[in-house]
Each structure stands twice: as structure tokens, then as C-alpha cells.
Amino acid sequence: MNLCKLYSRDILGLSVIGFFILSILGMIFGTIALFNYASGNAALAVSNAHLAVLHIAFIIPALIIGHYINRPSWVAAVDKIKFAREIKQS
């Protein structure tokens, strides 16, 4: 694994974090939609429910990318590179 692949793995990891944040935002929108529906404001509830579904859908690419970047061969290669850097710096 070269450095370019290592940094692309880090960027993919940051994108996983972003996708999880967006999916949590979807859960918040879903809760707001539930409260709007309970209070009788159906139009606003439908709007928030639509936003919730769109944002919760971001969990799917987050899980796929997370599974992709945590392959045992990649994890072992990253540990090897980090160990080599520590030895070089000492």
C-alpha cells in the first residue's frame, strides 16, 4: 500500500463520518416530523418526513464504504506503514 492509497483510505473514513452525521440528521428530522404530525400540522410533517427519508438513506453508502476500508489486508498494510514511520523517526 502506497501513501496515495493510505490517504485515500483516510479521506474515505472522513466521508463515512460525514454520511453518519447526515443520517443522524435524518433521524432528527424524523422526530420533528413525528412531533409535527402529533400536533396536527400534516403539511410540515410530510415535508420533514421527506427530508428524514432522504437523509437516513445516507446510512447505506456509509456502511458500504466502512466495510470496504476495513478489509484485513488494508488494516495490516496501514499498521505496517505506521510502524515503518515510527522506526524511521526514532
VMD Tcl script that draws the C-alpha trace (Angstrom):
set ca {
  {0.00 0.00 0.00}
  {1.49 3.32 -1.03}
  {0.92 6.71 0.55}
  {-1.69 7.76 -2.02}
  {-3.82 4.74 -1.13}
  {-3.28 5.42 2.56}
  {-4.53 8.99 2.24}
  {-7.47 7.93 0.07}
  {-8.42 5.49 2.85}
  {-8.31 8.37 5.35}
  {-10.49 10.54 3.11}
  {-12.96 7.68 2.71}
  {-13.02 7.36 6.51}
  {-13.88 11.03 6.83}
  {-16.66 10.60 4.28}
  {-18.07 7.75 6.40}
  {-18.21 10.11 9.36}
  {-19.99 12.72 7.22}
  {-22.53 10.16 6.00}
  {-23.27 9.05 9.56}
  {-23.77 12.68 10.61}
  {-26.23 13.16 7.75}
  {-28.12 10.01 8.71}
  {-28.38 11.21 12.32}
  {-29.72 14.49 10.96}
  {-32.35 12.39 9.17}
  {-33.36 10.81 12.47}
  {-33.73 14.29 13.94}
  {-35.92 15.31 11.01}
  {-37.99 12.16 11.56}
  {-38.52 13.06 15.22}
  {-39.54 16.59 14.26}
  {-41.95 15.15 11.67}
  {-43.48 12.93 14.33}
  {-43.99 15.90 16.65}
  {-45.48 17.94 13.79}
  {-47.87 15.13 12.92}
  {-48.88 14.74 16.57}
  {-49.61 18.46 16.81}
  {-51.84 18.37 13.72}
  {-49.57 20.13 11.23}
  {-49.67 17.48 8.50}
  {-48.12 19.58 5.72}
  {-45.00 20.33 7.73}
  {-44.87 16.72 8.93}
  {-44.82 15.44 5.34}
  {-42.05 17.88 4.45}
  {-39.93 16.82 7.42}
  {-40.64 13.13 6.78}
  {-39.42 13.57 3.20}
  {-36.20 15.17 4.48}
  {-35.82 12.37 7.03}
  {-36.03 9.65 4.41}
  {-33.55 11.42 2.18}
  {-31.04 11.86 4.98}
  {-31.46 8.40 6.51}
  {-30.61 6.94 3.08}
  {-27.02 8.15 3.64}
  {-26.50 5.24 6.05}
  {-26.26 2.83 3.09}
  {-23.13 4.31 1.45}
  {-21.59 4.81 4.90}
  {-21.92 1.12 5.70}
  {-20.62 0.08 2.27}
  {-17.59 2.37 2.41}
  {-16.93 1.40 6.03}
  {-16.92 -2.27 5.07}
  {-14.64 -1.53 2.10}
  {-11.96 0.38 4.03}
  {-11.82 -2.08 6.94}
  {-10.61 -5.05 4.92}
  {-7.98 -7.01 6.89}
  {-5.35 -6.55 4.17}
  {-5.75 -2.76 4.26}
  {-5.67 -2.61 8.04}
  {-2.50 -4.72 8.13}
  {-0.87 -2.55 5.44}
  {-1.72 0.65 7.33}
  {-0.27 -0.77 10.54}
  {2.88 -1.74 8.63}
  {3.29 1.76 7.18}
  {2.71 3.41 10.58}
  {5.22 1.07 12.21}
  {7.79 1.84 9.49}
  {7.29 5.59 10.02}
  {7.77 5.24 13.78}
  {11.02 3.35 13.27}
  {12.24 5.90 10.71}
  {11.53 8.82 13.06}
  {13.29 7.22 16.04}
}
mol new
graphics top color blue
foreach p $ca { graphics top sphere $p radius 0.5 }
foreach p [lrange $ca 0 end-1] q [lrange $ca 1 end] { graphics top cylinder $p $q radius 0.2 }
display resetview
